[in-house]
Amino acid sequence: MAEASGAAAHVPEGVSAEGLRTARELAEREEGATNTLRGPLGPAVTVLAVAMALLHLYAAYAVVPAFILRPLHVGFVLALTFVLYPAAMRWRNRMMPWDWLLAAASAAVIGYILWGGDALAERAVFPDPDDLVVSLALILLVLEATRRTSGLIMLSVVLLFLAYALFGAWLPAPWTHRGYEIDRLAGHLVLTLEGIFGPAVDVSSTLIILFTLFGAFLQQSGAGRFFIDFAFAAMGRRQDGAGRTVVLATFLLGAASGSGVANTVTVGSVAYPLLAKAGYTRDAAGGLLAAGGLGALLAPPVLGAAAFLIAEFLKISYLDVMRMAVIPACLYYFALFMMVRFDAKRFPSAAAEGPQDSLLALLRGHGFHFLSLVSIVVFMLLGFSPILAVFWAILVAFAASFMRRDSALTPPRLVAALKAGAIGVLGVAVTCAAAGIIVGVVTLTGLGLKFSGIVVSYAGGSLVLTALYTGLIVWVVGLAVPVTASYIICAVVAAPALVHMGVPEFAAHMFVFYYAVLSEVSPPTALSPFAAAAITGGNPYRTTLQAWKYTVPAFVLPFAFVLEPAGAGLLMQGPVTQILLGTGTAALGVMALAAGFQGWLLREAGAVPRALLVAGGVCLIYPALSADAAGVVLCALGVLAQAAGRRA
C-alpha cells in the first residue's frame, strides 16, 4: 500500500533536507527501515521480489488453492523480511549470518507445510512431533518478523494473546477458560486456515498485494507527480488555493496509495512552501498536511489495508466496502475544504502559484493516469471480482503508461514497479500473519464473546456508552499497534459488543475501522503529524493538536453509523430518501463543526457562537429528526450571535 516517500527527492525552497530526512525516517517507522544491499545481493533481492510479484499476478488470474497460495505468500514475505529488515539498526545494510539462517528456515518450514498439504489439517488437533516442531518454528519466525517490521509493542501484544491461550485456566472470571496445551495451540495456529494462514493472510495474499502493485505501477509511471500538479493547476489560483491544493492533492494521491504517512510526506515536501507563502504557521500547515494524508486510508478506491479485511470478515464484496466508504470520505474532505476556506479568512494570503501548465494542458498531456483509478470501479461494476478488477487495472496502467515516452513502463521501470510492489507489502503482510495468531487465539478461546459481554455490562446496556467504550478501546489499541493490526484485533474483540446491542455488523466494522485509522493522528504513534512537523519545522505536539482540529468530523461521524438505524444511510444502506437526508444534514453538521473549531464564520467567532456551532454540528450529524431540528436551531443561534456582534 505504501509508496516510497523518496518521491520527493528534490528539496523545494522552504523545506530543509534534514526535515525531509526526518520525515522519511518517521515513514519508515510505519513501513519499516529496510536494507540497501549492494553487490550480488541487490540483484538477488530484485529477482526474489519480482518472482513474488509475478506469482501473485498469476494467482489473480488463475486459480491457486488457498492451502498453496497462503503458505507461498508467507514464505516469500518472511524470506524477504529477514533479508531486508535488519535485526537491529547497527546491522542495517548488511546481511548477517542469522539473517541467512532465518530466511533459510522460513523456506524450509513453508516447504514442509506445502509438502504436507491437506493431511496437516487432519492432524491439527493431535500434531505429529515433526508437525509440532515446524508449527513452533513458524510461530517464532512470525514473531521475529513482527519485531523487525512493527517493533516491540506489536510483538508484546501478540505474546500477550498467546499467554492468554496457554494460561487461561489460571485467570479470574470472567476471563478464565480451560487453557490449551502447546501442541493444541500450535496445531490450531499453523496447521489450519484459522490462524496464521487465516482470513488476514488470505486478504494480504490477494487484494492487498495487488493494490500495492497497482500503486507501484502508478508511481513508476509518474501518476503521483501528475496528481499533485493537477491539484495545483485546479486549485492554486484562488485566495484559499494553497489549502485546497493540499486537500485535493492528498485525496488524489491517497486514492491510489492507501498510505497516510507516505501521502503526507510526498505532498508535504512539495506543498509546504505554498502553505507558508499563504500565511499558514508551521504547526497549522503540518496539521493540514497530516489530516489530508490521513484521508488516504479513508478514500476509495484503495482505502487502507484494513478495508480489504472488512470485506473478508463480513463476507461481502470489496465494491460494497467502497460504496460504504464514499459518503464518509466525501464528508471528510468536504470538512477539510471548509476549514481551508476559513483559513483563508484567518491568514492574510494571496493566490498560490501552481505549475506553469494550465489545467487543460495537464489533462491533455497526462490525463490518461485517471484511467487506471476509474477502471477499478468500472471493472467491479461490470461484475469482476475485486481481485480481477485490480489485476486488469494494473494492465490498464501498464498499457496507458506508453501514451507518453517519459511515463512508459519500459523493462527497467517495470522491474522497479514489481520490486517496489512486493517489498511495499512486507510490513502489512507480516502484520496480517501476526494478527492471524491473535484471531486464532480469539476463535479458540471464545475471547470475543467474553469481551463483548464485559463491555456491554460496564455500559449498563446503553448503546451510547457501548459505542463510547468501543471507540475508546479501538483508539487506545491503535496507539500501540499499526492500523491494520488495530482493526483486526478490535474487529474480533470489540465489534461484537456493538453487534450484541443490535448494531448492524457492517456499521460496527466501519465504526471500528474509522477509529483504528484515527490512531494515525494520535500520540504517541502520531506518525503523520510528526512527519509533517519534520517537513515544516513545527512542534510535533502542536502539529498533532492542529491535525486533531482538522480531523474532528472524522471522530464524530462514526457514531452516526451505530447510534441510530437511519445512520446506515451514510454508508449508502437503506432507502434513497434516508441516504440523501442523512448526507445533507451531515454535510451541514460538518460545515458547522468546521466553523466552530476554526473560530470563523461571518467573521472571527467568540466563545459563545463557537460553542453553539459545535453543538449544532454534532446534533446535525446525529441521524434523527429531533436532533436535526435541534442542530438547525443551535446553528441559527450561532449565526445570529455573530450577526449581532458584527452589527455592534
Salt bridges, closest charged atoms under 4 A:
GLU18 OE1 - ARG21 NH2 2.31
GLU28 OE2 - ARG92 NH2 3.04
ASP99 OD1 - ARG148 NH1 2.90
ASP128 OD2 - ARG123 NE 3.14
ASP131 OD2 - ARG123 NE 2.64
GLU144 OE2 - ARG147 NH2 2.83
GLU144 OE2 - ARG148 NE 2.81
ASP202 OD2 - ARG70 NH2 3.46
ASP229 OD1 - ARG225 NH2 2.74
ASP240 OD1 - ARG238 NE 3.29
ASP240 OD2 - ARG244 NE 2.72
ASP240 OD2 - ARG341 NH1 3.64
ASP283 OD2 - ARG542 NE 3.02
GLU312 OE2 - LYS315 NZ 3.05
ASP320 OD1 - ARG323 NH2 2.76
ASP343 OD1 - ARG346 NH1 2.63
ASP406 OD1 - ARG404 NE 3.08
